[in-house]
């Protein structure tokens, strides 16, 4: 058994029969397992979601955070 297989976890999902049929066709045409195709698709989805979330966070304004000088003053009070 390959090393990468030791790091994988088996799951069970329920999908529509047509989706399974299409996934099987794609699997045969690409010469990749259905699991690998789903894993790649999910990874791409999660990366796009992370990018979207990162851009949304970058647009947020936090007016209630202390300035750098205020942080330094707080840190010096603690030490």
C-alpha positions, 0 to 999 in steps of 0.5 A: 500500500502506498504512503499516500493511501495511509494518509487517506480516510474512507468516507461514504457519500450518497449522490444521484445515479446520473452524477455517478454515471457522469463521474464514471465516464470522466474517470474512464476518460481521464484514467483517474479514480473517481475518488481522485476526481472528487478530491481534486474538485473539492480542493479547487472548490475550497481554494476558491472559497478561501480566496473569496473569504480572504478578499472579504476579510481584507475589505473589512474595517476594524475601527475598534482595534488599538493603534500600534502605539497603543498596543506597545503601551499595553505590552509595556504595561504587562511586562 
